[in-house]
Amino acid sequence: MVSVDRARRACFAIVLLVSFGILFTPAGAVPSAPAGVDTAIHVVLFTALTYTGVLAGLSRPVAAMLLLTYAAASELIQSLPALNRSASPRDWLADAAGVGAGVALSLAFRRSSRWWASPP
């Protein structure tokens, strides 16, 4: 049987791997979407990263600092010619909003006894 801690770390690892695919796919392979969808994806992705990071054992401040740094680095990496994408301060702000939402979510569920609830 898989331990709760191991399941939590696995969730974070899966969300992190998904983020690599979303953030670092070359521009030619990124499907077009209506306006606002990109921003929503950034918010949801970083909410999931933050919440699962806290579940995996990162403290909220450490998770926030690491993921804000990851968000900034991802925008810089996207500006590399190999990816043919562009860095966007708006995307970083959406990422930061997602980090804030993930911290808020982890605080909201901190008293639950369920496995997906974050530690106090």
MIPADO-123453 format. One record per residue: residue number from 1; residue in three letters; x, y, z of N, C-alpha, C in turn. Coordinates in steps of 0.02 Angstrom, whole numbers, plus 50000, padded with zeros to 5 digits. Example, Ala and Ser with C-alpha at 12.3 -4.5 7.8 and 13.67 -1.06 7.14 Angstrom:
2
k r n.X n.Y n.Z ca.X ca.Y ca.Z c.X c.Y c.Z
1 Ala 50660 49716 50390 50615 49775 50390 50660 49835 50390
2 Ser 50642 49888 50354 50684 49947 50357 50645 50002 50394
This chain:
120
k r n.X n.Y n.Z ca.X ca.Y ca.Z c.X c.Y c.Z
1 Met 50041 49941 50000 50000 50000 50000 50044 50063 50000
2 Val 50024 50112 49963 50062 50174 49957 50047 50219 50017
3 Ser 50098 50247 50047 50088 50291 50104 50058 50358 50081
4 Val 50026 50392 50127 49996 50456 50112 50050 50506 50090
5 Asp 50107 50507 50125 50161 50553 50107 50187 50539 50037
6 Arg 50193 50475 50021 50217 50457 49954 50167 50478 49900
7 Ala 50104 50469 49914 50051 50489 49867 50052 50565 49857
8 Arg 50062 50602 49911 50065 50675 49906 50125 50697 49864
9 Arg 50182 50667 49876 50242 50685 49836 50232 50666 49763
10 Ala 50199 50610 49750 50186 50588 49682 50140 50638 49647
11 Cys 50089 50663 49682 50045 50713 49652 50084 50775 49632
12 Phe 50128 50799 49677 50168 50857 49661 50213 50844 49600
13 Ala 50244 50786 49599 50289 50768 49543 50250 50766 49477
14 Ile 50190 50739 49478 50150 50736 49417 50131 50806 49393
15 Val 50109 50848 49439 50091 50917 49420 50152 50954 49394
16 Leu 50210 50943 49425 50272 50975 49401 50289 50952 49331
17 Leu 50283 50887 49317 50296 50862 49250 50247 50891 49199
18 Val 50184 50896 49218 50134 50927 49174 50153 51000 49159
19 Ser 50178 51034 49210 50198 51104 49200 50255 51111 49150
20 Phe 50301 51062 49150 50355 51064 49100 50325 51062 49030
21 Gly 50278 51018 49020 50246 51012 48954 50209 51074 48934
22 Ile 50174 51104 48981 50135 51164 48966 50180 51224 48954
23 Leu 50229 51233 48997 50270 51294 48994 50326 51292 48942
24 Phe 50350 51233 48925 50410 51230 48883 50399 51196 48816
25 Thr 50336 51189 48795 50321 51164 48729 50338 51218 48678
26 Pro 50374 51202 48624 50388 51252 48573 50324 51282 48544
27 Ala 50329 51345 48523 50270 51382 48500 50231 51346 48445
28 Gly 50265 51313 48400 50231 51279 48345 50185 51223 48367
29 Ala 50196 51196 48426 50156 51140 48451 50102 51162 48500
30 Val 50099 51227 48515 50049 51253 48561 49986 51270 48522
31 Pro 49929 51239 48542 49867 51253 48505 49842 51324 48518
32 Ser 49807 51351 48470 49779 51418 48480 49718 51412 48526
33 Ala 49705 51466 48561 49649 51466 48609 49619 51536 48612
34 Pro 49557 51541 48633 49526 51607 48640 49564 51650 48691
35 Ala 49555 51715 48686 49587 51761 48732 49570 51745 48804
36 Gly 49618 51748 48847 49608 51736 48918 49621 51665 48940
37 Val 49621 51618 48893 49632 51548 48912 49703 51538 48937
38 Asp 49751 51569 48905 49821 51563 48926 49830 51586 48998
39 Thr 49800 51643 49015 49804 51669 49083 49772 51622 49132
40 Ala 49714 51596 49115 49679 51548 49159 49721 51485 49170
41 Ile 49753 51462 49117 49796 51402 49124 49853 51416 49172
42 His 49884 51475 49167 49938 51492 49213 49914 51493 49285
43 Val 49856 51524 49297 49830 51528 49365 49816 51457 49393
44 Val 49781 51417 49354 49763 51349 49376 49826 51306 49387
45 Leu 49873 51311 49340 49934 51271 49346 49973 51288 49410
46 Phe 49982 51353 49424 50021 51371 49483 49982 51363 49548
47 Thr 49916 51364 49544 49876 51345 49602 49888 51272 49619
48 Ala 49886 51230 49568 49897 51158 49577 49968 51144 49601
49 Leu 50017 51178 49572 50086 51168 49594 50096 51187 49667
50 Thr 50068 51244 49687 50076 51267 49755 50041 51221 49804
51 Tyr 49979 51204 49790 49941 51162 49836 49973 51093 49843
52 Thr 49992 51062 49787 50023 50996 49792 50093 51001 49823
53 Gly 50127 51056 49812 50192 51066 49844 50187 51068 49920
54 Val 50136 51103 49944 50123 51106 50017 50103 51036 50041
55 Leu 50061 51002 50004 50042 50934 50023 50104 50889 50027
56 Ala 50151 50900 49981 50211 50857 49978 50259 50872 50035
57 Gly 50247 50926 50073 50290 50939 50130 50327 51005 50130
58 Leu 50320 51044 50076 50352 51110 50076 50312 51156 50121
59 Ser 50346 51199 50158 50309 51249 50197 50279 51299 50148
60 Arg 50227 51333 50168 50195 51381 50123 50243 51435 50099
61 Pro 50283 51466 50144 50330 51517 50119 50382 51490 50070
62 Val 50407 51430 50085 50457 51400 50040 50426 51383 49973
63 Ala 50366 51354 49974 50332 51337 49912 50320 51400 49871
64 Ala 50297 51454 49904 50284 51516 49868 50347 51545 49837
65 Met 50401 51547 49875 50464 51574 49849 50491 51532 49791
66 Leu 50491 51466 49800 50517 51423 49747 50475 51429 49683
67 Leu 50409 51430 49691 50367 51431 49632 50365 51499 49598
68 Leu 50372 51553 49635 50378 51619 49603 50444 51624 49564
69 Thr 50496 51593 49591 50560 51591 49555 50553 51547 49493
70 Tyr 50521 51490 49499 50509 51446 49442 50468 51482 49388
71 Ala 50418 51520 49410 50376 51558 49362 50418 51608 49323
72 Ala 50461 51645 49359 50503 51694 49325 50553 51660 49278
73 Ala 50583 51605 49302 50630 51568 49260 50595 51540 49198
74 Ser 50534 51516 49206 50498 51488 49148 50485 51542 49096
75 Glu 50471 51602 49118 50460 51656 49069 50525 51673 49032
76 Leu 50581 51673 49068 50645 51685 49035 50662 51629 48986
77 Ile 50650 51567 49006 50664 51510 48962 50620 51512 48900
78 Gln 50558 51534 48909 50512 51539 48851 50537 51589 48799
79 Ser 50578 51637 48820 50603 51686 48773 50663 51661 48732
80 Leu 50687 51600 48746 50742 51572 48708 50720 51558 48636
81 Pro 50764 51571 48588 50746 51560 48518 50724 51488 48503
82 Ala 50750 51439 48539 50733 51369 48525 50659 51355 48536
83 Leu 50628 51390 48583 50557 51380 48597 50513 51425 48554
84 Asn 50541 51479 48529 50504 51526 48487 50440 51551 48521
85 Arg 50445 51561 48587 50389 51590 48625 50412 51657 48652
86 Ser 50370 51689 48690 50390 51755 48716 50378 51757 48791
87 Ala 50421 51795 48825 50414 51805 48896 50359 51857 48906
88 Ser 50319 51848 48958 50263 51894 48969 50256 51909 49043
89 Pro 50262 51973 49061 50250 51992 49131 50178 51974 49153
90 Arg 50131 51976 49107 50062 51958 49123 50057 51885 49144
91 Asp 50095 51842 49109 50095 51771 49127 50125 51762 49197
92 Trp 50179 51798 49212 50209 51793 49278 50160 51816 49332
93 Leu 50123 51869 49318 50073 51892 49366 50018 51840 49376
94 Ala 49998 51806 49321 49949 51752 49327 49977 51695 49368
95 Asp 50041 51680 49358 50074 51628 49398 50074 51647 49472
96 Ala 50090 51710 49485 50091 51735 49555 50021 51731 49586
97 Ala 49970 51747 49547 49901 51740 49572 49886 51667 49588
98 Gly 49910 51622 49546 49901 51551 49559 49936 51528 49622
99 Val 49996 51554 49634 50033 51537 49695 49992 51561 49756
100 Gly 49967 51622 49751 49925 51648 49806 49863 51606 49817
101 Ala 49832 51585 49763 49772 51543 49769 49789 51475 49798
102 Gly 49847 51448 49779 49868 51383 49807 49881 51387 49881
103 Val 49912 51441 49903 49924 51451 49975 49857 51458 50011
104 Ala 49811 51497 49982 49745 51506 50013 49708 51440 50018
105 Leu 49712 51401 49965 49679 51335 49964 49708 51290 50018
106 Ser 49775 51291 50025 49806 51249 50076 49787 51271 50146
107 Leu 49777 51335 50155 49754 51360 50221 49681 51341 50233
108 Ala 49641 51343 50182 49570 51327 50189 49559 51254 50208
109 Phe 49601 51210 50183 49593 51139 50195 49639 51112 50250
110 Arg 49673 51154 50287 49723 51131 50333 49696 51092 50393
111 Arg 49634 51100 50409 49607 51066 50468 49571 51001 50451
112 Ser 49567 50984 50388 49532 50923 50367 49575 50862 50382
113 Ser 49542 50806 50394 49579 50744 50407 49587 50702 50343
114 Arg 49567 50728 50288 49573 50691 50225 49646 50691 50202
115 Trp 49664 50643 50161 49734 50637 50138 49755 50696 50096
116 Trp 49708 50728 50061 49725 50783 50017 49726 50850 50053
117 Ala 49712 50850 50118 49714 50911 50156 49786 50927 50175
118 Ser 49804 50990 50172 49872 51009 50187 49885 51007 50262
119 Pro 49948 50999 50281 49965 50999 50352 49951 51067 50384
120 Pro 49940 51069 50449 49926 51134 50483 49983 51183 50478
